[in-house]
Amino acid sequence: MGQRKGEIVEVTITDGVVNESVRRSQSEKIRRVEEHVARMMVQLDPSGPRRSTDATPERVARMFVRELTAGYYVDIEELFEAVYPNEGYDGMVVVHEIAINSMCEHHWLPIHGTAHVGYLPEDSVLGLSKVARVVEAYARRFQLQERLTKQIADAIEEHLTPKGVMVVIEAEHLCLTVRGAQKPGTITTTSAIRGAFTDTATGARDEFMRLIGK
């Protein structure tokens, strides 16, 4: 059975087997995360509790549940209800410089960058704000940039069925810049190419790159 909109899933791992169960409310999820954050603070902050950090566990829990991982609870299909006839338009649609704020699933550190999304309409076009919302829905999760790029392209291809889709993401990973290799300013670029964009003879890929200034 698929997850219904608004449901929050608890995941447990027993002997290598992942088990999922549905929690009753978002507030219960926040309460559980708050408890874990409070335990982490005891271990990580040797200076002990103080007034300025009394509410930190709750603040962090609300941030993670309501903001940083909010994308898990977005109904992707619902975003594609804002589809309209293309009115005979046969050019490319490009929405670029879409701000991305995501979380590296390996270290739980931020990923900041921009997404550029383009597609060649078949019969329909998607409301422009919904393109940005699709990006946001997948970004607001624990992510890999490669997966994020693919998910955006796959969603547009599946629900809009255009002639082609191309997605390029450029992002800075704090897990690379503030820890580990510690290389500030390093940018990772990924792309996902579908349909007409895969045929270099059409020139669609070159036009997309030109339109996003690359």
HUQUIQUI-V162746 format. One record per residue. N is the residue number from 1. PSI is psi in whole degrees, -180 to 180 (none if undefined). OMEGA is omega in whole degrees, 0 to 359 (none if undefined). Layout:
BEGIN
n->N psi->PSI omega->OMEGA
n->N psi->PSI omega->OMEGA
END
This chain:
BEGIN
n->1 psi->132 omega->180
n->2 psi->160 omega->179
n->3 psi->129 omega->179
n->4 psi->152 omega->181
n->5 psi->134 omega->177
n->6 psi->-13 omega->180
n->7 psi->147 omega->179
n->8 psi->127 omega->187
n->9 psi->132 omega->173
n->10 psi->132 omega->181
n->11 psi->129 omega->174
n->12 psi->151 omega->179
n->13 psi->119 omega->180
n->14 psi->119 omega->180
n->15 psi->41 omega->177
n->16 psi->0 omega->180
n->17 psi->127 omega->180
n->18 psi->125 omega->178
n->19 psi->138 omega->180
n->20 psi->140 omega->174
n->21 psi->148 omega->185
n->22 psi->127 omega->174
n->23 psi->161 omega->185
n->24 psi->-33 omega->187
n->25 psi->161 omega->176
n->26 psi->-36 omega->181
n->27 psi->-35 omega->178
n->28 psi->-38 omega->177
n->29 psi->-45 omega->180
n->30 psi->-41 omega->180
n->31 psi->-43 omega->180
n->32 psi->-45 omega->179
n->33 psi->-40 omega->179
n->34 psi->-42 omega->179
n->35 psi->-43 omega->181
n->36 psi->-38 omega->179
n->37 psi->-40 omega->179
n->38 psi->-40 omega->178
n->39 psi->-40 omega->178
n->40 psi->-41 omega->182
n->41 psi->-37 omega->178
n->42 psi->-39 omega->182
n->43 psi->-32 omega->189
n->44 psi->-23 omega->184
n->45 psi->97 omega->183
n->46 psi->-14 omega->181
n->47 psi->-8 omega->174
n->48 psi->175 omega->182
n->49 psi->151 omega->177
n->50 psi->168 omega->187
n->51 psi->-41 omega->184
n->52 psi->-16 omega->180
n->53 psi->5 omega->181
n->54 psi->-40 omega->183
n->55 psi->5 omega->183
n->56 psi->-46 omega->180
n->57 psi->-42 omega->179
n->58 psi->-43 omega->180
n->59 psi->-45 omega->181
n->60 psi->-42 omega->180
n->61 psi->-45 omega->179
n->62 psi->-39 omega->179
n->63 psi->-47 omega->181
n->64 psi->-47 omega->185
n->65 psi->-45 omega->187
n->66 psi->-18 omega->184
n->67 psi->-66 omega->190
n->68 psi->-28 omega->178
n->69 psi->20 omega->183
n->70 psi->-23 omega->182
n->71 psi->-24 omega->179
n->72 psi->-23 omega->187
n->73 psi->13 omega->177
n->74 psi->134 omega->176
n->75 psi->103 omega->183
n->76 psi->-42 omega->180
n->77 psi->-37 omega->180
n->78 psi->-33 omega->179
n->79 psi->-28 omega->182
n->80 psi->13 omega->173
n->81 psi->-19 omega->179
n->82 psi->61 omega->180
n->83 psi->138 omega->185
n->84 psi->156 omega->176
n->85 psi->146 omega->184
n->86 psi->-3 omega->176
n->87 psi->32 omega->178
n->88 psi->1 omega->180
n->89 psi->126 omega->182
n->90 psi->15 omega->178
n->91 psi->-170 omega->181
n->92 psi->144 omega->173
n->93 psi->122 omega->181
n->94 psi->125 omega->173
n->95 psi->113 omega->186
n->96 psi->171 omega->184
n->97 psi->39 omega->176
n->98 psi->118 omega->182
n->99 psi->137 omega->179
n->100 psi->131 omega->171
n->101 psi->109 omega->183
n->102 psi->-175 omega->181
n->103 psi->127 omega->175
n->104 psi->126 omega->183
n->105 psi->-14 omega->181
n->106 psi->-39 omega->185
n->107 psi->-2 omega->182
n->108 psi->42 omega->174
n->109 psi->154 omega->186
n->110 psi->151 omega->170
n->111 psi->121 omega->180
n->112 psi->138 omega->178
n->113 psi->-159 omega->180
n->114 psi->150 omega->176
n->115 psi->142 omega->175
n->116 psi->122 omega->185
n->117 psi->128 omega->178
n->118 psi->148 omega->175
n->119 psi->158 omega->177
n->120 psi->109 omega->185
n->121 psi->147 omega->171
n->122 psi->-81 omega->178
n->123 psi->-20 omega->188
n->124 psi->159 omega->173
n->125 psi->153 omega->180
n->126 psi->140 omega->176
n->127 psi->134 omega->188
n->128 psi->-39 omega->180
n->129 psi->-28 omega->181
n->130 psi->-29 omega->175
n->131 psi->-47 omega->179
n->132 psi->-36 omega->181
n->133 psi->-33 omega->175
n->134 psi->-46 omega->177
n->135 psi->-48 omega->182
n->136 psi->-41 omega->182
n->137 psi->-39 omega->179
n->138 psi->-28 omega->180
n->139 psi->-35 omega->184
n->140 psi->59 omega->178
n->141 psi->172 omega->168
n->142 psi->126 omega->193
n->143 psi->163 omega->160
n->144 psi->140 omega->182
n->145 psi->-36 omega->179
n->146 psi->-44 omega->180
n->147 psi->-43 omega->180
n->148 psi->-46 omega->180
n->149 psi->-46 omega->181
n->150 psi->-42 omega->182
n->151 psi->-41 omega->180
n->152 psi->-47 omega->180
n->153 psi->-43 omega->181
n->154 psi->-40 omega->181
n->155 psi->-44 omega->180
n->156 psi->-41 omega->179
n->157 psi->-42 omega->183
n->158 psi->-45 omega->189
n->159 psi->-22 omega->181
n->160 psi->-22 omega->183
n->161 psi->58 omega->178
n->162 psi->177 omega->176
n->163 psi->-27 omega->179
n->164 psi->159 omega->180
n->165 psi->142 omega->173
n->166 psi->133 omega->180
n->167 psi->131 omega->175
n->168 psi->131 omega->178
n->169 psi->133 omega->174
n->170 psi->124 omega->186
n->171 psi->153 omega->174
n->172 psi->131 omega->181
n->173 psi->119 omega->181
n->174 psi->-20 omega->176
n->175 psi->-17 omega->177
n->176 psi->-25 omega->186
n->177 psi->-28 omega->182
n->178 psi->-6 omega->178
n->179 psi->178 omega->176
n->180 psi->-118 omega->181
n->181 psi->-27 omega->178
n->182 psi->64 omega->180
n->183 psi->82 omega->181
n->184 psi->143 omega->177
n->185 psi->-5 omega->180
n->186 psi->129 omega->181
n->187 psi->134 omega->176
n->188 psi->131 omega->180
n->189 psi->130 omega->178
n->190 psi->156 omega->179
n->191 psi->152 omega->173
n->192 psi->128 omega->187
n->193 psi->129 omega->182
n->194 psi->153 omega->171
n->195 psi->-131 omega->185
n->196 psi->-24 omega->180
n->197 psi->-19 omega->180
n->198 psi->-17 omega->180
n->199 psi->105 omega->183
n->200 psi->-22 omega->181
n->201 psi->-24 omega->181
n->202 psi->-22 omega->182
n->203 psi->2 omega->183
n->204 psi->-40 omega->181
n->205 psi->-43 omega->179
n->206 psi->-38 omega->179
n->207 psi->-41 omega->179
n->208 psi->-48 omega->182
n->209 psi->-36 omega->178
n->210 psi->-41 omega->182
n->211 psi->-28 omega->178
n->212 psi->5 omega->174
n->213 psi->30 omega->182
n->214 psi->none omega->none
END
